[in-house]
Amino acid sequence: MTPMLLVLRALGLGDLLVAVPALRGLRRAYPGHRLVLATSRWLTPVADLIGGIDELLPVPGLDAALPFAAGEVDIAVNMHGSGARSRQLIDALEARRTMVHRVPTVDGAGGDRLPAWRDDLNERERWTRLVGAFGVAADPLDVQLTVPATAPAVEGATVVHVGAAYGARRWPQERFAVVARALADAGHDVIFTGSDAERERAARVAGAASLGTERVLAGRTALPALAALIAGARLVVSADTGAAHLASAYRRPSVVIFGPASPGEWGPPPGPHVVLTDERLRRGDVFAPDPDPALLAVSPQDVLAAVARLHV
């Protein structure tokens, strides 16, 4: 029977994409294992783009136990975080080998052999460091995804991704509109993306920019189609969201506006990417309903100047 390697990462798109380098390292280190990724169901299409993942196990966060008997999993890796609950789910598997950070409330004094969680790491480095502590070589810059087989809805589009999961990361609509109008005037084929819940916001931005609703793909673009759109994009303008991480994965020029999260932890790898923020003003509450001051410090003129630096 093929041994199982299970990785827990039941979060969002950007969270999964920063774990890609560590997942690739695990795949190379354990070619004979069945690699099962326990993550959010809606991320299923992304697993195919990562490559090397044999099965996606949909899990609704950390509320329920993982559906395996004790000892059924050979290697268990906690890439969800460093909290007690995710560790309890991993420990309950009783795997032959586990790869986890030290959790003081779980491990006590006996956890010194485990790598400690560090707040000062980029997320890609965090997870390659974790698996590296257990002898798995992984390159934090190994972020590339396979390009979807579907053709992009618009080839060479300038993708303006207007949404974000929480208000703290939502750059004001009127600023997106100023940027979109200026880019359209400069000859860019501007397309607005976002989730279904963000379609109305995207339509308002398009309207304020005097651009037609046919340019609004928010809510009409499934994950593979969004990935194809960004893989073929001329430029991506986004807050710190999954769309920005897709631009990194496909090395497409991007301008990323950061607010509550630090670019040091979540910023893109080296490449044609410009990060805009004001670290001095950061409030840092990622779940706040209103935009972080570090995000509000970025003006439309700052974004347009960054686009000019990218020469796109």
N, C-alpha and C positions, 0 to 999 in steps of 0.2 A: 504494500500500500504506500502511495506517495506521501511523504511527510508534509505537514502543513506549516507554513510560516504566515502568521497573522499580524497585520499592522492595523492599529486603531488610530483613526484620524477623522472623527465624525464632526467636521466643521464645514466651512464654506469653500468657495472656489479658490480664492487667494491662499487660504490655509493649506489646501491640497497642493497647489502649485509650488509653494515654497518647500514642500516635502519631497518633491520629485527627485532631487539629487540623492537623498538618502534611500528612497525606494529603488533607484537604479543601482546603488551600491549593494543593497540587499539582494537584488535579483542576480547580480554578478557573483556575489559571495555564495549564494545557495541556488545554483542552477537546477538542482534535482528536487527542490521543494515546490509545492503548490503555493503560490503567493496569493493570499486572500487579503483584500483591503476592506476593512470595516469603516464605512463612511456614509455620508448622507446619500439617500437614494437618487436625488436629482443630479448627482455628480457622476452617475453611471457612464455617460458618454465620454467623460474626460479620461476614464481609466484606459480606454482603447487608445487615446492619443498619447498617453504616457508610455505604453508598451511594457511588456513583461509581467503585467498583472493578470493572473489566471482567473480570478473571480472577484467580483465586488459584492460584499455582504452589506445590504442596506441596514443601517442602524439609526434609530431616531434619537440621537444624542446618547446620554449616559444613563437613561432611566431604567433600562432593562439589562439583565445579564446577557452576555454573549452566548449564542445558542450552541455551545459545545460542551461535551462532557469533560470532566477533569482528565487531563492527560491526552486528550484528542489532538490538541495543538502541540506541535513539536517546538516551535520558536514563537514567542509572543513579544511584540514590540509596541511600546506605548509612545506614539507620536501625537497623542491628543493634548498632552500638557504635563503638568507636574502636580496635579491635585490628587487628593486622597481617593475620590470616586473613580477616576480613570484607572488608578493603580489597583483598586479593589477588583475592578472588572478583569484586569490583566492577571492579577494574582490568583483569581478564582479559576483560571484555566489550568493552573498547575502544569504549565509547559515545562519541557525538559530544560529550556533555556529562556530567560526573559531579558529584554533590553529595556531598561527603564532609568529615569532619573531618581535620585534619592528624594524620598518624601519623608521629612522628619517625623510627622505624625504617624506614619505607617512603619517606617524602618527603625526608628529609635537610634540608639547608639550603634547598633549592628549594621547600619547602612553605609558606613564609611567607604566601603569598597565600590559603591555605586557613584557614577558621575553626579556632581551637584548641578542644580539648575543655576544658570547665570542670566541675569537680566540684560547684560550688555552685549549680547550677541545678535547678529543678523539671523533671522529665522532659518534661512538656508543652512547657515553654519551651525545653528543650534542642533539640527537633526543629523547633519553629517558628523558632528562631534559626538552625538549620542551613540550612533552605530559604530563610530570609530573607536569608542571606548571598549567595544566588544570585538574589536579586530576586523571590522568591516570598512574597507577603503571606499570613500565616496568623495566626489568633487563637488563643492558647493556651487560651482558655476555650470554644472550639468543640468540646465533647466529646459532644454529644447523639447518641444512636443512635435509629434507627427502632424503634418498638415492634413486636415480632413479631406476626404475624397470629394465632398460636395464643393461645387464652385461657389465663390463668394457672391452674395447678392449684388454687390457693387465692387468691381475691381479697382484698386487704387483709391479707395475712399479715405477721407479724413473722418475718423470716428470720434465723435464727441459723446462721451459716456456721461450722462447727466446725473446718474443716481449713485447711491451708496446705501448700505444697510441701515445706518443710523444717522440722525440729524447732525451729529458731531462731524461727519465727513462730507456733508452736502454743501458744496460751494454754491453760492447764491445763483438762482436761475438767470437773473439779469446779467450777471457777469459771463455766464456761459453764452448767453445770447450775443453779447458784444464780441466775444471771441469768434463765435460761429459766423457772424456777419462779416467780420474782417477777413476771415479765412476764405469765405465764399467769394468776397470781392477780389481776393488775390488769386482766384482760380481753383480753389480746393473744392472737391466734390464732397460736401459735408453731409454726413449721415448721423442721426441721433439714435443712440442705443440705451438700453436699460431693461429692467424687468417689466413684467406685466403691470405691477403696482406703480411703476415709474412712467408708464406711457403718458399719462396726463401731464406730468412734469415735463417730459420730453416735448410734448406738443406745445406746451406753453413757451418753452425755450425757442422752438422752431418759429412759432408765431412772432415772438418778440424780435427774432432775427430776420423777420420777413422772408422766411424760407418755407416752402410748401410742406404739407403734411405727408406727402409721398416720401419725404426724407426721414420720417420718423419710423424707425424699425423697432423701437422699444416695445416689448411685449409680443413681438412677432418673430423673434429670433431665438430659436432653441440653441442650446449650448454648442452643438457642432457647427451650426450656421454662424454663431457669433465668433467662434474660433476661426472659421474660414474667412469671415469678413476681416478680422484683425490680422490674420496671417498674410492677407493680400493688401493691407492698408498702406496708404501713404504716410499717415500720421494718426496717433491716438492721443486724445486729450481727455484726462480722467482724474478723478480724485483717487485716493488710495483704495482701489477696489480690485476685484478679480479681472476686470478688463485690462487694468494696468499690468497685472501679472501675465496675462496672455500676450501683451505687447512685448514683455521681456522674453517670454518663451519663444516668440517668433522673431525676436530682434527687430521689431518694427519701431521706428522713431516715435518717442512718446514724451509728453509733458505730464508729469504726475504731481498733483497738488495734495500736499500732506497737511493733516490737522492734528488730531489727538495722538496718532501713532508716530513714533520716531522713524525717520528714514534710515537711521542706523540699524533698526531692527527689521523694518519691513521694506526698505528701499530696493530699487532694482539692481541687478548686477551691472558690471561695466558694459557699456554699449551706447547706442544712440538714444539715451534717456536723460531727461532733465528733471530734477526734483525741485519743487518750489514749496517753501514753507518759511516760517519764522520761529525757530526753536525757542527764542527768548519768551515768546508769548504763549507757549503751549500750556493748555490747561490739563490735557491728557486724559479726560474722561471719554472713553470711546463710546459709551452708551448714552451720552448726553443728547437731549432732543434738539439742541441748537448748535450751529457751527462752532467749532473750536476757534479761538482767536488766532492761532497759528495759521489756520486755513483762510480766515478773513483778511489776514495781512497780505495775501496774494491778490494782486489786481489783474484785470484783463490785460493791461499793458505789460505786466510781468510775463504772462503766458505768451503773448505775441512776440515779445523779445526772445523768449526761450525757443519758440518755433523758428525765429530768424537764425538763431545759433545752430539749429539742427540742419539748416540749408535744405529744407524739403519744399 
